[in-house]
Amino acid sequence: MNPFTYERASDSQAALALGAQSGAKYLGGGTNLVDLMRETIEHPAVLVDITGLSCATEAVGNGGLRIGAGVRNTAAAADRIVRERYPLLSEAILAGASAQIRNMATVGGNLLQRTRCGYFYDDAAHCNKRSPGTGCDAMEGFNRMHAILGASDACVATYPSDMAVALAALDAVVTVEGPGGARDIPLVDFHVLPGDTPQIETVLEPGELITAVTLPPALPGRSSYRKVRDRASYAFALVSVAAVLEVQDGVVKEVRIALGGVAHKPWRANAAEAALKGAPATEAAFRAAAQAELAPARGLRDNAFKIELAQRVITDTLVKLTALQEIR
Ligand SMILES: Cc1cc2nc3c(=O)[nH]c(=O)nc-3n(C[C@H](O)[C@H](O)[C@H](O)COP(=O)(O)OP(=O)(O)OC[C@H]3O[C@@H](n4cnc5c(N)ncnc54)[C@H](O)[C@@H]3O)c2cc1C
């Protein structure tokens, strides 16, 4: 491990001042960053400990909810308002990692966790994300977990967070503070596709600090987070689906769908949503919408199965949500 200094920020202004130092990185729960430092993938010169900052969850005036970036994943999942109004967020968080890791992990750190691509972690491998311009060994290698949507010739890594997939379906907004002040970024625009610069994963500027995630008022209807993985627990998603569905008189009134495990960012299923609004809430319509979403998908040697899998999980999730509304 490279030498580094450790400083603890007393408030967000102090954090921003410390975070402006060359080579500084914020330290949340450390469950991803410290691993990456041990593996010599990340080499911060200064660790700015921000635990203890932005730890409140508060209702906001219009019926929404603001979750501080320092709130631990366990606390976010257990929050009464989250469980009552945004149950898919609670389900998504609880589908990730282990209880011990969730006790440490923060909302801000969860959003910025890095890919689990094995070639990114292996410094003997070529990886454009770790060392830009060196190539991508995943392209012709073991790529079962890799992206089927939005990938590029430079990178086929997937983004691993479960929580962020639910936040994408919920139209969450990320608040960040930086030297130029505060700004709000829709979650769906926060992470970026790899293009030619897979080392750039978000629109965050150097030194910017995530302070909160805000959820708009909950939609009526039913919601769910479905995660398909190789093991029943403690495994990252092959494909996951976060969905909110409102059906009225047999017709889809409102629908939000986001996919995990398929791309370099939480994938909002805009094509499926457009196909479904006003459509009959039937299995055939759900399958056609899922097919439309996955039409641009491209498989590699080991991951092509995800294209059919994603369609099936979308379809089945919406069928189950429709049935739940009928028995309400
Ligand atoms: C064995 C294992 C299994 C896991 N399984 C899953 C899983 O199935 N699903 C899943 O979603 N996750 C999983 N995780 C990942 C886990 O959710 C993340 O490690 C965790 O959420 C990261 O949060 P943290 O607070 O510890 O972040 P840290 O490790 O502290 O930080 C991560 C990154 O975020 C930056 N950062 C932190 N807070 C802020 C902030 N407020 N502003 C700006 N930058 C910030 C840090 O500088 C760093 O770059 C797993 C992790 C492990 C170790």
The ligand as an ORCA input file, in Angstrom:
! r2SCAN-3c Opt
* xyz 0 1
  C     -17.622     -8.587     -0.412
  C     -18.468     -7.448     -0.890
  C     -19.695     -7.714     -1.499
  C     -20.483     -6.654     -1.947
  N     -21.679     -6.918     -2.566
  C     -22.434     -5.884     -3.033
  C     -23.656     -6.118     -3.714
  O     -24.095     -7.265     -3.900
  N     -24.359     -5.045     -4.155
  C     -23.916     -3.776     -3.954
  O     -24.594     -2.838     -4.374
  N     -22.756     -3.521     -3.340
  C     -22.013     -4.543     -2.885
  N     -20.822     -4.304     -2.273
  C     -20.286     -2.945     -2.312
  C     -20.677     -2.100     -1.147
  O     -22.038     -1.763     -1.281
  C     -19.801     -0.860     -1.283
  O     -18.465     -1.243     -0.937
  C     -20.258      0.251     -0.363
  O     -21.573      0.646     -0.639
  C     -19.341      1.452     -0.512
  O     -19.695      2.406      0.474
  P     -18.576      3.002      1.447
  O     -19.233      4.075      2.251
  O     -17.868      1.948      2.214
  O     -17.619      3.654      0.355
  P     -16.057      3.926      0.419
  O     -15.315      2.666      0.189
  O     -15.713      4.718      1.634
  O     -15.922      4.900     -0.847
  C     -16.180      4.469     -2.150
  C     -15.868      5.648     -3.088
  O     -16.767      6.718     -2.826
  C     -16.063      7.932     -2.525
  N     -16.928      8.620     -1.568
  C     -17.488      8.105     -0.448
  N     -18.365      8.967      0.075
  C     -18.346     10.073     -0.727
  C     -19.043     11.327     -0.700
  N     -19.944     11.631      0.243
  N     -18.754     12.231     -1.650
  C     -17.848     11.957     -2.631
  N     -17.160     10.800     -2.688
  C     -17.424      9.861     -1.752
  C     -14.721      7.477     -1.990
  O     -13.720      8.450     -2.176
  C     -14.474      6.250     -2.869
  O     -13.976      6.651     -4.120
  C     -20.026     -5.329     -1.786
  C     -18.804     -5.063     -1.154
  C     -18.023     -6.107     -0.713
  C     -16.703     -5.795     -0.035
*
